[in-house]
């Protein structure tokens, strides 16, 4: 997936330690983003756990991650740390996410013949290095390497409980 290759250098330096710390406390790392300008940089850590993440979970882990980041001293400028749940339209960042959320509605943005497309449908898992997405019109086999981004879609019927 292309987006995995385009990580900010700061994210590359800290990701393994942040993931290890979250895992130690029973959370899964979904995504880390870093950006902004010198005086207004933001490091956002998105985490999840079975049953979802609460505000108290985020506050608790923000304290632990803040200490870890001070020790790592890998971010040269001042920054604001945000620790959050991935939200109801959780991004699908890893190959395993497409299998894990099989049957869930999702949107996938990908390139085919040099043209960018976005399709919505039901995830049907993986077939080798292809994501299977069933739309109203067809069953798509989308190469993982062609995917720019993907995320779950909020289901108004409430079937998204218990990711």
C-alpha positions as CSV (number, residue, x, y, z in Angstrom):
1,X,0.0,0.0,0.0
2,X,1.5,3.3,-1.0
3,X,0.6,5.2,2.1
4,X,2.8,3.0,4.2
5,X,5.9,4.1,2.3
6,X,5.1,7.8,2.7
7,X,5.5,8.1,6.5
8,X,7.0,11.3,7.9
9,X,10.6,10.7,9.2
10,X,9.5,11.5,12.7
11,X,6.9,8.8,12.6
12,X,9.5,6.3,11.3
13,X,11.7,7.1,14.4
14,X,9.0,6.7,17.0
15,X,6.4,4.3,15.6
16,X,7.9,1.0,16.9
17,X,8.2,2.3,20.5
18,X,4.7,3.8,20.5
19,X,3.3,0.6,19.1
20,X,5.1,-1.5,21.8
21,X,3.9,0.8,24.6
22,X,0.3,0.7,23.4
23,X,0.4,-3.1,23.0
24,X,1.8,-3.4,26.6
25,X,-1.4,-1.6,27.8
26,X,-3.8,-3.6,25.7
27,X,-4.2,-1.2,22.8
28,X,-3.6,-1.5,19.1
29,X,-1.9,1.2,17.1
30,X,-4.0,2.2,14.1
31,X,-2.1,5.2,12.8
32,X,0.4,8.0,13.6
33,X,0.4,11.3,11.8
34,X,2.8,14.2,12.2
35,X,2.7,17.6,10.6
36,X,2.4,21.3,10.8
37,X,4.9,24.1,11.0
38,X,7.6,24.6,13.6
39,X,5.4,26.4,16.2
40,X,2.3,24.4,15.4
41,X,3.3,20.8,14.9
42,X,0.8,18.0,15.9
43,X,1.6,14.4,16.6
44,X,-1.6,12.4,16.5
45,X,-1.7,8.8,17.7
46,X,-4.8,6.8,16.9
47,X,-5.4,3.7,18.9
48,X,-8.1,1.0,19.3
49,X,-9.1,-1.9,21.4
50,X,-11.9,-4.5,21.3
51,X,-15.1,-2.7,22.2
52,X,-13.6,0.7,21.4
53,X,-11.6,3.4,23.1
54,X,-12.9,5.8,25.7
55,X,-11.8,9.4,26.5
56,X,-10.3,8.0,29.8
57,X,-8.3,5.5,27.7
58,X,-6.9,8.3,25.6
59,X,-6.1,10.5,28.6
60,X,-4.4,7.6,30.3
61,X,-2.2,6.7,27.3
62,X,-1.5,10.4,26.5
63,X,0.3,10.6,29.8
64,X,2.4,7.4,29.2
65,X,3.2,8.4,25.6
66,X,4.2,11.9,26.6
67,X,6.8,10.4,29.0
68,X,8.0,8.0,26.3
69,X,8.3,10.8,23.7
70,X,10.3,12.9,26.2
71,X,12.7,10.0,26.7
72,X,13.0,9.2,23.0
73,X,13.6,12.9,22.2
74,X,13.1,12.2,18.5
75,X,11.0,15.3,17.7
76,X,13.1,18.4,17.2
77,X,10.4,21.1,17.5
78,X,7.6,21.7,20.0
79,X,4.5,19.8,19.2
80,X,1.0,19.0,20.6
81,X,0.3,15.4,21.3
82,X,-3.2,14.1,20.4
83,X,-4.2,10.6,21.4
84,X,-7.6,9.5,20.0
85,X,-9.7,6.6,18.8
86,X,-9.7,6.1,15.1
87,X,-13.4,7.1,14.9
88,X,-16.3,5.2,13.4
89,X,-14.8,5.4,9.9
90,X,-11.6,3.8,11.0
91,X,-8.7,3.9,8.5
92,X,-7.6,0.5,7.1
93,X,-3.8,0.8,7.3
94,X,-2.4,-2.7,7.3
95,X,-2.9,-5.7,5.1
96,X,-4.5,-7.6,8.0
97,X,-7.2,-4.9,8.4
98,X,-8.9,-6.0,5.2
99,X,-9.2,-9.5,6.5
100,X,-10.2,-8.5,10.0
101,X,-13.0,-6.3,8.9
102,X,-14.4,-8.7,6.3
103,X,-18.1,-8.1,5.7
104,X,-17.9,-4.5,6.9
105,X,-18.8,-1.6,4.5
106,X,-15.7,0.3,3.4
107,X,-14.4,2.9,0.9
108,X,-11.2,2.2,-1.0
109,X,-9.3,4.8,-3.1
110,X,-6.9,3.2,-5.6
111,X,-5.2,3.8,-8.9
112,X,-6.0,1.7,-12.0
113,X,-4.3,2.5,-15.3
114,X,-3.0,5.7,-13.8
115,X,-6.5,7.0,-12.9
116,X,-7.6,7.5,-9.3
117,X,-10.8,5.7,-8.3
118,X,-12.8,5.5,-5.1
119,X,-15.3,2.7,-4.6
120,X,-17.6,1.7,-1.8
121,X,-18.8,-1.7,-0.9
122,X,-18.5,-4.7,1.4
123,X,-15.0,-6.0,2.2
124,X,-14.7,-9.6,1.3
125,X,-11.2,-10.1,2.7
126,X,-8.0,-10.8,0.7
127,X,-7.0,-13.0,-2.2
128,X,-3.2,-13.0,-2.0
129,X,-2.1,-9.4,-2.6
130,X,-5.6,-8.2,-3.6
131,X,-8.4,-6.7,-1.6
132,X,-11.8,-8.0,-2.5
133,X,-14.5,-5.3,-2.5
134,X,-18.0,-6.1,-3.5
135,X,-19.8,-3.0,-4.8
136,X,-23.4,-2.9,-6.0
137,X,-22.2,-3.4,-9.6
138,X,-19.2,-5.8,-9.4
139,X,-16.6,-7.7,-7.3
140,X,-13.3,-5.8,-7.5
141,X,-9.9,-7.3,-7.0
142,X,-7.7,-4.3,-6.0
143,X,-4.0,-4.8,-5.7
144,X,-2.7,-3.7,-2.3
145,X,0.1,-1.8,-4.0
146,X,-2.5,0.3,-5.9
147,X,-4.4,1.4,-2.8
148,X,-3.9,5.0,-1.7
149,X,-6.3,4.9,1.3
150,X,-9.1,2.9,2.7
151,X,-11.5,3.3,5.6
152,X,-14.6,1.7,7.1
153,X,-17.9,3.4,6.4
154,X,-20.3,4.2,9.3
155,X,-23.3,1.9,9.2
156,X,-26.4,3.8,10.1
157,X,-28.1,0.5,11.1
158,X,-25.6,0.2,14.0
159,X,-23.9,-3.0,12.8
160,X,-20.4,-1.4,13.4
161,X,-20.5,-2.3,17.1
162,X,-17.5,-4.2,18.4
163,X,-15.0,-3.7,15.7
